[in-house]
Amino acid sequence: MLRLLELEAPYQGGLRRSMVNGFNAGFSWGSDLHPECDGSASNAEKAYAKEGRDLSARLVQSNIPGAIPLADQDR
């Protein structure tokens, strides 16, 4: 999160506050949903990571013409 803030919102302001508040709300929601690091939390973490990768790939494909799909980069 700190690196993301450095890159996307390096200065104090509305965007940075919004990003921090969103992160904190998501973290709080996640810790309420998974208070312990058990199998359920591990499975949720994997699902969230996959969702993030898929979203990132779709954003790249939509916004960067000619971008190489993530799946093709791993080969």
N, CA, C and O atoms as a GROMACS GRO file, in nm:
protein
  300
    1MET      N    1   0.082  -0.119   0.000
    1MET     CA    2   0.000   0.000   0.000
    1MET      C    3   0.087   0.125   0.000
    1MET      O    4   0.056   0.222  -0.069
    2LEU      N    5   0.194   0.123   0.076
    2LEU     CA    6   0.281   0.240   0.081
    2LEU      C    7   0.343   0.271  -0.055
    2LEU      O    8   0.350   0.387  -0.096
    3ARG      N    9   0.386   0.167  -0.124
    3ARG     CA   10   0.444   0.188  -0.258
    3ARG      C   11   0.340   0.242  -0.355
    3ARG      O   12   0.369   0.330  -0.435
    4LEU      N   13   0.219   0.189  -0.347
    4LEU     CA   14   0.110   0.237  -0.432
    4LEU      C   15   0.084   0.386  -0.405
    4LEU      O   16   0.065   0.463  -0.499
    5LEU      N   17   0.082   0.424  -0.279
    5LEU     CA   18   0.062   0.565  -0.245
    5LEU      C   19   0.176   0.652  -0.298
    5LEU      O   20   0.152   0.762  -0.347
    6GLU      N   21   0.299   0.602  -0.287
    6GLU     CA   22   0.413   0.677  -0.340
    6GLU      C   23   0.398   0.704  -0.489
    6GLU      O   24   0.431   0.813  -0.537
    7LEU      N   25   0.349   0.605  -0.561
    7LEU     CA   26   0.336   0.616  -0.706
    7LEU      C   27   0.212   0.692  -0.751
    7LEU      O   28   0.219   0.776  -0.841
    8GLU      N   29   0.099   0.663  -0.689
    8GLU     CA   30  -0.029   0.715  -0.737
    8GLU      C   31  -0.076   0.843  -0.666
    8GLU      O   32  -0.148   0.922  -0.726
    9ALA      N   33  -0.036   0.863  -0.542
    9ALA     CA   34  -0.082   0.979  -0.465
    9ALA      C   35   0.027   1.024  -0.369
    9ALA      O   36   0.011   1.014  -0.247
   10PRO      N   37   0.138   1.075  -0.424
   10PRO     CA   38   0.252   1.108  -0.338
   10PRO      C   39   0.228   1.228  -0.245
   10PRO      O   40   0.303   1.246  -0.148
   11TYR      N   41   0.127   1.308  -0.273
   11TYR     CA   42   0.104   1.428  -0.193
   11TYR      C   43  -0.026   1.415  -0.115
   11TYR      O   44  -0.119   1.346  -0.158
   12GLN      N   45  -0.033   1.482  -0.002
   12GLN     CA   46  -0.155   1.483   0.077
   12GLN      C   47  -0.267   1.545  -0.007
   12GLN      O   48  -0.245   1.640  -0.081
   13GLY      N   49  -0.385   1.491   0.007
   13GLY     CA   50  -0.498   1.545  -0.068
   13GLY      C   51  -0.610   1.444  -0.074
   13GLY      O   52  -0.603   1.338  -0.011
   14GLY      N   53  -0.712   1.477  -0.150
   14GLY     CA   54  -0.833   1.395  -0.157
   14GLY      C   55  -0.810   1.255  -0.209
   14GLY      O   56  -0.864   1.159  -0.154
   15LEU      N   57  -0.729   1.241  -0.315
   15LEU     CA   58  -0.704   1.108  -0.371
   15LEU      C   59  -0.634   1.020  -0.270
   15LEU      O   60  -0.673   0.905  -0.249
   16ARG      N   61  -0.530   1.072  -0.207
   16ARG     CA   62  -0.456   0.993  -0.108
   16ARG      C   63  -0.546   0.953   0.008
   16ARG      O   64  -0.545   0.838   0.050
   17ARG      N   65  -0.624   1.048   0.059
   17ARG     CA   66  -0.717   1.018   0.169
   17ARG      C   67  -0.816   0.910   0.128
   17ARG      O   68  -0.845   0.817   0.205
   18SER      N   69  -0.869   0.922   0.007
   18SER     CA   70  -0.965   0.823  -0.043
   18SER      C   71  -0.903   0.684  -0.052
   18SER      O   72  -0.965   0.585  -0.015
   19MET      N   73  -0.779   0.677  -0.102
   19MET     CA   74  -0.711   0.548  -0.114
   19MET      C   75  -0.684   0.487   0.023
   19MET      O   76  -0.707   0.368   0.044
   20VAL      N   77  -0.636   0.569   0.117
   20VAL     CA   78  -0.608   0.519   0.252
   20VAL      C   79  -0.737   0.475   0.320
   20VAL      O   80  -0.742   0.368   0.382
   21ASN      N   81  -0.840   0.555   0.309
   21ASN     CA   82  -0.969   0.518   0.372
   21ASN      C   83  -1.026   0.390   0.311
   21ASN      O   84  -1.079   0.306   0.383
   22GLY      N   85  -1.014   0.375   0.180
   22GLY     CA   86  -1.061   0.253   0.114
   22GLY      C   87  -0.982   0.131   0.159
   22GLY      O   88  -1.040   0.026   0.186
   23PHE      N   89  -0.851   0.144   0.167
   23PHE     CA   90  -0.767   0.034   0.213
   23PHE      C   91  -0.804  -0.004   0.356
   23PHE      O   92  -0.822  -0.122   0.387
   24ASN      N   93  -0.814   0.096   0.443
   24ASN     CA   94  -0.846   0.069   0.584
   24ASN      C   95  -0.983   0.004   0.600
   24ASN      O   96  -1.000  -0.086   0.682
   25ALA      N   97  -1.081   0.050   0.522
   25ALA     CA   98  -1.215  -0.010   0.529
   25ALA      C   99  -1.211  -0.155   0.482
   25ALA      O  100  -1.273  -0.242   0.544
   26GLY      N  101  -1.138  -0.182   0.374
   26GLY     CA  102  -1.126  -0.319   0.325
   26GLY      C  103  -1.052  -0.408   0.422
   26GLY      O  104  -1.090  -0.524   0.442
   27PHE      N  105  -0.948  -0.356   0.483
   27PHE     CA  106  -0.871  -0.433   0.582
   27PHE      C  107  -0.959  -0.467   0.702
   27PHE      O  108  -0.959  -0.580   0.750
   28SER      N  109  -1.034  -0.369   0.749
   28SER     CA  110  -1.123  -0.390   0.864
   28SER      C  111  -1.230  -0.493   0.831
   28SER      O  112  -1.260  -0.582   0.911
   29TRP      N  113  -1.289  -0.481   0.711
   29TRP     CA  114  -1.391  -0.576   0.668
   29TRP      C  115  -1.332  -0.716   0.662
   29TRP      O  116  -1.393  -0.812   0.708
   30GLY      N  117  -1.213  -0.728   0.605
   30GLY     CA  118  -1.148  -0.859   0.593
   30GLY      C  119  -1.114  -0.920   0.728
   30GLY      O  120  -1.130  -1.040   0.747
   31SER      N  121  -1.068  -0.838   0.820
   31SER     CA  122  -1.033  -0.892   0.952
   31SER      C  123  -1.157  -0.929   1.032
   31SER      O  124  -1.152  -1.019   1.116
   32ASP      N  125  -1.268  -0.862   1.006
   32ASP     CA  126  -1.394  -0.902   1.070
   32ASP      C  127  -1.444  -1.034   1.011
   32ASP      O  128  -1.495  -1.119   1.084
   33LEU      N  129  -1.428  -1.049   0.880
   33LEU     CA  130  -1.474  -1.170   0.812
   33LEU      C  131  -1.385  -1.290   0.843
   33LEU      O  132  -1.433  -1.403   0.854
   34HIS      N  133  -1.255  -1.266   0.855
   34HIS     CA  134  -1.157  -1.373   0.880
   34HIS      C  135  -1.068  -1.333   0.998
   34HIS      O  136  -0.956  -1.288   0.978
   35PRO      N  137  -1.117  -1.348   1.121
   35PRO     CA  138  -1.039  -1.305   1.238
   35PRO      C  139  -0.915  -1.391   1.264
   35PRO      O  140  -0.826  -1.349   1.338
   36GLU      N  141  -0.908  -1.509   1.204
   36GLU     CA  142  -0.792  -1.596   1.222
   36GLU      C  143  -0.737  -1.637   1.086
   36GLU      O  144  -0.810  -1.643   0.987
   37CYS      N  145  -0.608  -1.665   1.082
   37CYS     CA  146  -0.543  -1.709   0.959
   37CYS      C  147  -0.561  -1.860   0.945
   37CYS      O  148  -0.469  -1.938   0.969
   38ASP      N  149  -0.680  -1.898   0.905
   38ASP     CA  150  -0.710  -2.040   0.886
   38ASP      C  151  -0.725  -2.070   0.737
   38ASP      O  152  -0.695  -1.985   0.653
   39GLY      N  153  -0.770  -2.188   0.706
   39GLY     CA  154  -0.786  -2.229   0.566
   39GLY      C  155  -0.881  -2.140   0.490
   39GLY      O  156  -0.859  -2.112   0.372
   40SER      N  157  -0.986  -2.096   0.555
   40SER     CA  158  -1.083  -2.008   0.491
   40SER      C  159  -1.019  -1.875   0.453
   40SER      O  160  -1.043  -1.823   0.344
   41ALA      N  161  -0.938  -1.820   0.542
   41ALA     CA  162  -0.869  -1.694   0.514
   41ALA      C  163  -0.769  -1.711   0.401
   41ALA      O  164  -0.756  -1.624   0.315
   42SER      N  165  -0.699  -1.823   0.399
   42SER     CA  166  -0.602  -1.851   0.294
   42SER      C  167  -0.671  -1.864   0.159
   42SER      O  168  -0.622  -1.812   0.058
   43ASN      N  169  -0.784  -1.933   0.155
   43ASN     CA  170  -0.859  -1.947   0.030
   43ASN      C  171  -0.911  -1.812  -0.018
   43ASN      O  172  -0.909  -1.783  -0.138
   44ALA      N  173  -0.958  -1.730   0.075
   44ALA     CA  174  -1.007  -1.597   0.039
   44ALA      C  175  -0.894  -1.512  -0.018
   44ALA      O  176  -0.913  -1.441  -0.116
   45GLU      N  177  -0.776  -1.520   0.044
   45GLU     CA  178  -0.661  -1.445  -0.004
   45GLU      C  179  -0.627  -1.482  -0.148
   45GLU      O  180  -0.599  -1.395  -0.230
   46LYS      N  181  -0.629  -1.611  -0.178
   46LYS     CA  182  -0.600  -1.658  -0.314
   46LYS      C  183  -0.705  -1.607  -0.412
   46LYS      O  184  -0.672  -1.567  -0.523
   47ALA      N  185  -0.832  -1.610  -0.370
   47ALA     CA  186  -0.939  -1.564  -0.458
   47ALA      C  187  -0.927  -1.414  -0.484
   47ALA      O  188  -0.947  -1.369  -0.597
   48TYR      N  189  -0.896  -1.336  -0.380
   48TYR     CA  190  -0.879  -1.191  -0.397
   48TYR      C  191  -0.760  -1.160  -0.488
   48TYR      O  192  -0.767  -1.068  -0.569
   49ALA      N  193  -0.652  -1.235  -0.473
   49ALA     CA  194  -0.534  -1.214  -0.557
   49ALA      C  195  -0.567  -1.244  -0.703
   49ALA      O  196  -0.526  -1.169  -0.792
   50LYS      N  197  -0.641  -1.351  -0.728
   50LYS     CA  198  -0.680  -1.384  -0.865
   50LYS      C  199  -0.770  -1.275  -0.923
   50LYS      O  200  -0.755  -1.235  -1.038
   51GLU      N  201  -0.863  -1.229  -0.843
   51GLU     CA  202  -0.953  -1.122  -0.888
   51GLU      C  203  -0.873  -0.996  -0.923
   51GLU      O  204  -0.902  -0.930  -1.022
   52GLY      N  205  -0.774  -0.964  -0.841
   52GLY     CA  206  -0.689  -0.848  -0.868
   52GLY      C  207  -0.608  -0.864  -0.996
   52GLY      O  208  -0.596  -0.770  -1.074
   53ARG      N  209  -0.552  -0.984  -1.018
   53ARG     CA  210  -0.477  -1.009  -1.141
   53ARG      C  211  -0.568  -0.997  -1.263
   53ARG      O  212  -0.530  -0.936  -1.363
   54ASP      N  213  -0.688  -1.054  -1.254
   54ASP     CA  214  -0.781  -1.048  -1.366
   54ASP      C  215  -0.822  -0.904  -1.395
   54ASP      O  216  -0.828  -0.864  -1.511
   55LEU      N  217  -0.850  -0.829  -1.292
   55LEU     CA  218  -0.888  -0.689  -1.310
   55LEU      C  219  -0.774  -0.610  -1.372
   55LEU      O  220  -0.795  -0.531  -1.464
   56SER      N  221  -0.653  -0.631  -1.323
   56SER     CA  222  -0.536  -0.562  -1.378
   56SER      C  223  -0.518  -0.594  -1.526
   56SER      O  224  -0.491  -0.505  -1.606
   57ALA      N  225  -0.532  -0.720  -1.560
   57ALA     CA  226  -0.516  -0.761  -1.700
   57ALA      C  227  -0.622  -0.694  -1.788
   57ALA      O  228  -0.592  -0.648  -1.898
   58ARG      N  229  -0.745  -0.690  -1.741
   58ARG     CA  230  -0.852  -0.626  -1.819
   58ARG      C  231  -0.826  -0.476  -1.835
   58ARG      O  232  -0.850  -0.419  -1.942
   59LEU      N  233  -0.778  -0.411  -1.729
   59LEU     CA  234  -0.747  -0.268  -1.738
   59LEU      C  235  -0.635  -0.241  -1.839
   59LEU      O  236  -0.642  -0.147  -1.917
   60VAL      N  237  -0.533  -0.325  -1.835
   60VAL     CA  238  -0.422  -0.308  -1.930
   60VAL      C  239  -0.472  -0.327  -2.073
   60VAL      O  240  -0.444  -0.245  -2.160
   61GLN      N  241  -0.546  -0.433  -2.096
   61GLN     CA  242  -0.595  -0.461  -2.232
   61GLN      C  243  -0.687  -0.351  -2.282
   61GLN      O  244  -0.688  -0.321  -2.402
   62SER      N  245  -0.764  -0.289  -2.193
   62SER     CA  246  -0.856  -0.183  -2.232
   62SER      C  247  -0.786  -0.051  -2.257
   62SER      O  248  -0.835   0.031  -2.335
   63ASN      N  249  -0.674  -0.029  -2.193
   63ASN     CA  250  -0.612   0.104  -2.196
   63ASN      C  251  -0.477   0.112  -2.265
   63ASN      O  252  -0.428   0.222  -2.291
   64ILE      N  253  -0.415  -0.002  -2.295
   64ILE     CA  254  -0.284   0.000  -2.360
   64ILE      C  255  -0.290  -0.086  -2.486
   64ILE      O  256  -0.274  -0.208  -2.479
   65PRO      N  257  -0.313  -0.023  -2.600
   65PRO     CA  258  -0.322  -0.100  -2.725
   65PRO      C  259  -0.195  -0.181  -2.749
   65PRO      O  260  -0.084  -0.130  -2.732
   66GLY      N  261  -0.211  -0.304  -2.788
   66GLY     CA  262  -0.097  -0.389  -2.820
   66GLY      C  263  -0.027  -0.449  -2.699
   66GLY      O  264   0.077  -0.512  -2.714
   67ALA      N  265  -0.083  -0.431  -2.580
   67ALA     CA  266  -0.021  -0.487  -2.460
   67ALA      C  267  -0.025  -0.639  -2.466
   67ALA      O  268  -0.121  -0.698  -2.515
   68ILE      N  269   0.080  -0.700  -2.415
   68ILE     CA  270   0.087  -0.846  -2.411
   68ILE      C  271   0.006  -0.895  -2.291
   68ILE      O  272   0.030  -0.851  -2.178
   69PRO      N  273  -0.089  -0.985  -2.314
   69PRO     CA  274  -0.167  -1.038  -2.201
   69PRO      C  275  -0.076  -1.100  -2.095
   69PRO      O  276   0.025  -1.161  -2.128
   70LEU      N  277  -0.112  -1.084  -1.970
   70LEU     CA  278  -0.033  -1.133  -1.857
   70LEU      C  279  -0.002  -1.282  -1.871
   70LEU      O  280   0.111  -1.325  -1.845
   71ALA      N  281  -0.099  -1.360  -1.912
   71ALA     CA  282  -0.079  -1.504  -1.926
   71ALA      C  283   0.032  -1.534  -2.027
   71ALA      O  284   0.108  -1.630  -2.008
   72ASP      N  285   0.042  -1.455  -2.133
   72ASP     CA  286   0.145  -1.477  -2.235
   72ASP      C  287   0.283  -1.434  -2.188
   72ASP      O  288   0.384  -1.484  -2.238
   73GLN      N  289   0.290  -1.341  -2.091
   73GLN     CA  290   0.418  -1.294  -2.039
   73GLN      C  291   0.484  -1.399  -1.953
   73GLN      O  292   0.607  -1.400  -1.941
   74ASP      N  293   0.406  -1.486  -1.892
   74ASP     CA  294   0.459  -1.586  -1.801
   74ASP      C  295   0.525  -1.703  -1.874
   74ASP      O  296   0.593  -1.784  -1.811
   75ARG      N  297   0.507  -1.713  -2.002
   75ARG     CA  298   0.557  -1.829  -2.078
   75ARG      C  299   0.701  -1.812  -2.115
   75ARG      O  300   0.759  -1.900  -2.179
   0.00000   0.00000   0.00000
